[in-house]
Amino acid sequence: MTPLNAHQGYKEALVGAVADHWRVSAKRAVVRRREYVATLANRATFTQGVASLYTQLALANAQSSYRLG
């Protein structure tokens, strides 16, 4: 929970990451690029933000594999 001001109280901070990784072996992967999404808004807004970022990264580099976390 993130404290705001005296009138608003607390809000839940939602943070997510989308990572572009390269599989080195069956048990090891190297992260090439990582982008974050953070918001104090509701979960629907957060879900849209993560989906939008994933789509941007996936379209920019169609050959890579992405992991949501």
C-alpha positions as CSV (number, residue, x, y, z in Angstrom):
1,M,0.0,0.0,0.0
2,T,1.2,3.4,-0.9
3,P,0.5,6.4,1.4
4,L,-0.9,9.4,-0.4
5,N,-2.1,12.4,1.5
6,A,-4.3,12.8,4.6
7,H,-7.5,13.1,2.5
8,Q,-6.9,10.1,0.2
9,G,-5.4,7.6,2.6
10,Y,-3.7,4.6,0.9
11,K,-3.8,3.0,-2.6
12,E,-2.4,-0.2,-3.9
13,A,0.5,0.3,-6.3
14,L,0.4,-2.2,-9.2
15,V,3.7,-2.9,-10.9
16,G,4.4,-5.3,-13.8
17,A,7.3,-6.1,-16.1
18,V,7.6,-7.3,-19.7
19,A,11.0,-8.8,-20.6
20,D,12.6,-9.7,-23.9
21,H,14.8,-12.7,-23.2
22,W,17.1,-14.9,-25.2
23,R,17.2,-18.6,-24.4
24,V,20.9,-19.7,-24.0
25,S,20.2,-23.3,-23.0
26,A,17.3,-25.4,-21.7
27,K,17.8,-24.0,-18.1
28,R,19.2,-20.6,-18.8
29,A,17.9,-17.4,-20.4
30,V,19.4,-13.9,-20.6
31,V,17.2,-10.9,-20.4
32,R,18.0,-8.5,-23.2
33,R,15.4,-5.8,-22.4
34,R,12.9,-5.2,-19.6
35,E,10.1,-2.6,-19.5
36,Y,7.9,-1.8,-16.5
37,V,4.3,-0.7,-16.1
38,A,3.2,0.9,-12.8
39,T,0.0,2.6,-11.8
40,L,-2.2,3.6,-8.8
41,A,-5.3,3.1,-10.8
42,N,-7.6,0.0,-10.8
43,R,-6.7,-3.4,-12.1
44,A,-8.5,-3.0,-15.4
45,T,-6.3,0.0,-16.3
46,F,-3.2,-1.9,-15.2
47,T,-4.1,-4.9,-17.3
48,Q,-4.6,-2.6,-20.3
49,G,-1.2,-1.0,-19.7
50,V,0.6,-4.4,-19.5
51,A,-1.2,-5.7,-22.6
52,S,-0.4,-2.5,-24.5
53,L,3.3,-2.7,-23.6
54,Y,3.5,-6.4,-24.5
55,T,1.9,-5.7,-27.9
56,Q,4.3,-2.8,-28.6
57,L,7.4,-4.9,-27.8
58,A,6.1,-8.0,-29.5
59,L,5.4,-6.1,-32.8
60,A,8.7,-4.3,-32.6
61,N,10.7,-7.5,-32.5
62,A,8.6,-10.5,-33.7
63,Q,11.5,-12.9,-33.4
64,S,11.9,-12.6,-29.6
65,S,10.2,-14.4,-26.8
66,Y,8.6,-12.3,-24.1
67,R,7.8,-13.1,-20.5
68,L,5.2,-11.3,-18.4
69,G,6.0,-10.9,-14.7
